[in-house]
Amino acid sequence: MFKATSRNFLPGVLLAAMANAQAVPAKAQVSIDIAKVTCEQFWLRKVPEPEKIAIWLSGYFHGKAGNTVVDVQHFQQMSAKVTDHCRTNFHLTLMQAAQAIAAEQK
């Protein structure tokens, strides 16, 4: 019968940890300057995780306005409007598209 002692337990744990560390793929850290992202890049998903960019963009504009309330339904509607605006205005930056939609909402 196997008896777990610190002498035979620790090497097994270390081996398992090393095997686990090698199995997890390394992810490159990505930084994006949102002011430079074009509608074309956003629409064609040439930027990583556009959904997260949309969330950041919403937070940016709400922060500038001093609004701390998150209205999930409104966020989804605005995100869809910005995405649709980008679809027909590839030459704009994502920030310009978001500003245009925000101006329409006033």
N, C-alpha and C positions, 0 to 999 in steps of 0.2 A: 504494500500500500504506500502511496506517495504521501510524504509528510512535508508540508510547506514550511520551510525555514527561510530565514533571511539569506542564508547562504545559497540556496538553489532557487529561491523565488525571484530575487533581484535580477539575475541574468535573464530570466524568462521575460520579465516585465520590460527590461531594456530592449531585448530582441523584438518583442511585440511592438514597442513604441517606435523603434527604428523602421520596422516593416511598414507600420502605419504611416510614418512620415514620408516614406518613399512612394506610397500608393497615392498620396494626395498631390495632384498636379499643382505646380507653382503658378500663381496668377500674377501677371504683370500689372503693376499699378498704372492707372491711366488718369491723366489730368486733362481736362477739357476747358478751353476758354469759350464759354457760352457766347460771348459777344462775337466770336468768329464763326460759329456754326451757322451754315446756310440752311434755308428751308429745304433745298434739294437734298442736302446731307441728312437732315432730320426725316424728311418724307421717305427717302430711299433707305433709311436705317443704316446709313454709313457711319453713324456714331454709335458707340456702345450704349445699350440700354436707354433708348429714347424715353421710355416711361419714367425713369428716374430723373432724366433731364427735365421733363415736364413738371414733375413734382418740385424740383429745385427752382424752376422758373416761377412757378406759382408762389412758392415761399419768398422768393426775391421780391416780386411785385407786391405781395401782401406786406412784407416787412417794410418796404419803402413807404407804404400807405399807413403803416402803424396798425394794421389789422392782424390780430392774433387768433381770429376765429377761422376754423377749418370747416368749410361746408363741402363735404365730399361730393354731393350731387352737382353743386355748382362747379367744383374743380373739374369733374368729368366733362361737363358741358363746355367749359372754357378750353379745356385741353383738346376736345374734338374740334372746336372752332379754330383754334390756332393751327392744328394739324390740317384742317381743310383749307385754311388760308394759305398755308405753306404749299399745299398741293397745286394751287393755281398761281403761286408767286415764288418760283424757285430762286429768283434773283435776290430776294430779300434775305436778311439774316433772321434767325429764329427770334432774336430780341425785337427786331423791327416788326415782325408778324405779331408777336405778343403785344407790343405797344399799340399796334393798329387795332387789334381786337379789344384791348382795354379802353381805347379812346371811343370805340363804338358803343361800349357799355355805359358810358357816362351820360 
